[in-house]
Amino acid sequence: MGEKVKTRKKEKIQGCEMLWRRLTALTGVRHQLNHNK
């Protein structure tokens, strides 16, 4: 049981990191677009 919980936590953390990377990438692109205007 303990091992399963550990792997699940890792998966959750990885998912959050992916979401954050996507968010930061989107905001970065938006900033660049606004800057070019």
N, C-alpha and C positions, 0 to 999 in steps of 0.2 A: 504493500500500500504506500509506504513512504516514498519508494522510488517513483511510483506513478505520479504522486503529487509533485515531486521535484521536477520531473520532465514537463508536467503541465505548466508549472510556474515559468520554466525556461521558455516554453512556447509563447506564453502570454507576454513575457518581457520582449521577446523577439518581435512579436506582432506589434507591440507598442512602438518599438524602435522603427519598424518599417513605416508605421503611420506618421510618426514624427518626421522621418526623412521626407516622406511625400509632402507633408505640410510645409516644411521648410523649403523644399524645392519649389513648391507652388508660390509661396510668398516671395522667394528670391526672384522667380521669373516675373512676378507682378511688379516688384520693385524696379527691375530692369526696364520693363515696358513703360512704367511711369517716368522713369529717368530719361528715356529716349524722347518722350513727348516734350 
